[in-house]
Amino acid sequence: MVILIVDHNADEVHHFSEAMRSVHVSAQCIAAYNSEQALNILKSGVVPDYVFLDNALQEMNVRDTLKALRKSRSYKKIPVVVFGTVILEEEMDALKASADHVLIR
């Protein structure tokens, strides 16, 4: 299983990767620290089984990142989970329309 985790916080990426490996020993987590890096990883030919996107992305917001993912034939079927500590109610509907799951932690 290959998982692309997109989060600007290296500690969060590390903890997420450790948690995934404790659930699925052979899980391979690929880290991207912003949306542009994530899209470049995907363009390089990596096709993850899941994408986890932090709602608090810095340069390119999560909605624009989701649009870019869903626009591409190659990645539009990849399940995407958006996560965050705070997701405003008005953002929730837009995120639910593009993401497969939204998690608030």
The 8 nearest C-alpha neighbors of each residue, nearest first, counted from 0:
[[1, 26, 27, 48, 2, 25, 47, 23],
 [2, 0, 27, 47, 48, 26, 28, 3],
 [3, 1, 28, 49, 47, 50, 48, 29],
 [2, 4, 50, 29, 28, 30, 47, 51],
 [5, 3, 51, 30, 50, 29, 31, 2],
 [6, 4, 31, 52, 32, 51, 53, 30],
 [5, 7, 32, 53, 8, 4, 33, 12],
 [6, 8, 32, 33, 9, 56, 5, 57],
 [9, 7, 11, 6, 10, 12, 32, 13],
 [10, 8, 12, 11, 13, 7, 6, 32],
 [11, 9, 13, 12, 8, 14, 15, 7],
 [10, 12, 14, 8, 13, 9, 15, 6],
 [13, 11, 9, 15, 10, 14, 16, 8],
 [12, 14, 10, 16, 11, 15, 9, 17],
 [15, 13, 17, 11, 16, 12, 18, 10],
 [14, 16, 18, 12, 17, 13, 11, 19],
 [17, 15, 19, 13, 18, 14, 28, 12],
 [16, 18, 14, 20, 15, 19, 21, 13],
 [17, 19, 15, 21, 16, 20, 14, 22],
 [20, 18, 16, 22, 21, 17, 23, 15],
 [21, 19, 24, 23, 17, 22, 26, 18],
 [20, 22, 18, 19, 23, 24, 17, 16],
 [23, 21, 19, 20, 24, 18, 26, 17],
 [22, 24, 20, 26, 25, 21, 19, 0],
 [25, 23, 20, 26, 21, 22, 19, 27],
 [24, 26, 23, 27, 20, 0, 1, 19],
 [27, 25, 0, 23, 20, 24, 1, 28],
 [26, 28, 1, 0, 2, 25, 29, 20],
 [29, 27, 2, 16, 3, 1, 26, 30],
 [28, 30, 3, 2, 4, 27, 31, 1],
 [31, 29, 4, 3, 5, 28, 32, 12],
 [30, 32, 5, 37, 36, 33, 4, 6],
 [31, 33, 7, 6, 5, 30, 36, 8],
 [34, 32, 36, 35, 31, 7, 5, 6],
 [33, 35, 37, 36, 59, 38, 64, 5],
 [34, 36, 38, 37, 33, 39, 59, 58],
 [35, 37, 39, 34, 33, 38, 31, 40],
 [38, 36, 34, 31, 40, 35, 39, 41],
 [37, 39, 41, 35, 40, 36, 42, 34],
 [38, 40, 42, 36, 41, 37, 43, 35],
 [41, 39, 37, 43, 38, 42, 36, 45],
 [40, 42, 45, 38, 43, 39, 44, 46],
 [43, 41, 39, 44, 40, 38, 45, 37],
 [44, 42, 40, 41, 45, 39, 38, 46],
 [45, 43, 42, 41, 46, 40, 39, 73],
 [44, 46, 41, 43, 47, 40, 42, 1],
 [45, 47, 44, 41, 48, 74, 1, 73],
 [48, 46, 1, 2, 49, 3, 45, 50],
 [47, 49, 1, 2, 0, 77, 46, 50],
 [50, 48, 2, 78, 47, 77, 79, 3],
 [49, 51, 79, 3, 2, 4, 80, 78],
 [50, 52, 80, 4, 81, 79, 5, 3],
 [53, 51, 81, 5, 80, 82, 54, 4],
 [52, 54, 82, 6, 55, 83, 81, 56],
 [53, 55, 83, 61, 82, 56, 81, 52],
 [56, 54, 53, 57, 83, 61, 60, 6],
 [57, 55, 60, 54, 53, 61, 58, 33],
 [56, 58, 59, 55, 60, 33, 7, 34],
 [59, 57, 56, 60, 33, 34, 35, 61],
 [60, 58, 34, 57, 56, 63, 61, 64],
 [61, 59, 56, 63, 62, 64, 58, 57],
 [60, 62, 64, 63, 54, 65, 56, 59],
 [63, 61, 65, 64, 60, 66, 94, 93],
 [64, 62, 66, 65, 61, 60, 67, 59],
 [63, 65, 61, 67, 62, 66, 34, 68],
 [64, 66, 68, 62, 63, 67, 69, 61],
 [67, 65, 63, 69, 64, 68, 70, 62],
 [66, 68, 64, 70, 65, 69, 63, 71],
 [69, 67, 65, 66, 70, 75, 71, 74],
 [68, 70, 75, 66, 71, 67, 65, 74],
 [71, 69, 67, 68, 66, 75, 72, 74],
 [72, 70, 73, 69, 74, 75, 68, 67],
 [71, 73, 75, 74, 70, 69, 76, 68],
 [72, 74, 71, 75, 76, 46, 77, 68],
 [75, 73, 77, 76, 71, 72, 68, 69],
 [74, 76, 69, 72, 77, 68, 71, 73],
 [75, 77, 74, 78, 73, 69, 72, 79],
 [78, 76, 74, 75, 49, 79, 48, 50],
 [79, 77, 49, 99, 76, 50, 80, 48],
 [80, 78, 50, 98, 99, 51, 49, 77],
 [79, 81, 100, 51, 101, 99, 98, 52],
 [82, 80, 52, 101, 51, 53, 54, 102],
 [83, 81, 102, 53, 54, 103, 101, 52],
 [84, 82, 103, 54, 85, 53, 104, 86],
 [83, 85, 104, 103, 86, 82, 54, 102],
 [86, 84, 83, 87, 103, 104, 54, 55],
 [87, 85, 83, 88, 90, 91, 84, 103],
 [86, 88, 90, 89, 85, 91, 92, 84],
 [87, 89, 91, 90, 86, 92, 85, 93],
 [88, 90, 87, 91, 92, 93, 86, 94],
 [91, 89, 87, 88, 93, 92, 94, 86],
 [90, 92, 94, 88, 93, 89, 95, 87],
 [93, 91, 95, 94, 90, 96, 89, 88],
 [94, 92, 96, 90, 95, 91, 97, 62],
 [93, 95, 91, 96, 97, 92, 98, 90],
 [94, 96, 92, 98, 97, 93, 91, 101],
 [95, 97, 93, 94, 98, 92, 99, 91],
 [98, 96, 94, 95, 65, 99, 93, 66],
 [99, 97, 95, 79, 100, 94, 80, 96],
 [98, 100, 79, 78, 80, 97, 95, 101],
 [101, 99, 80, 98, 81, 102, 79, 95],
 [100, 102, 81, 80, 82, 95, 103, 98],
 [103, 101, 82, 81, 104, 100, 83, 80],
 [104, 102, 83, 84, 82, 85, 101, 86],
 [103, 84, 83, 102, 82, 85, 86, 101]]
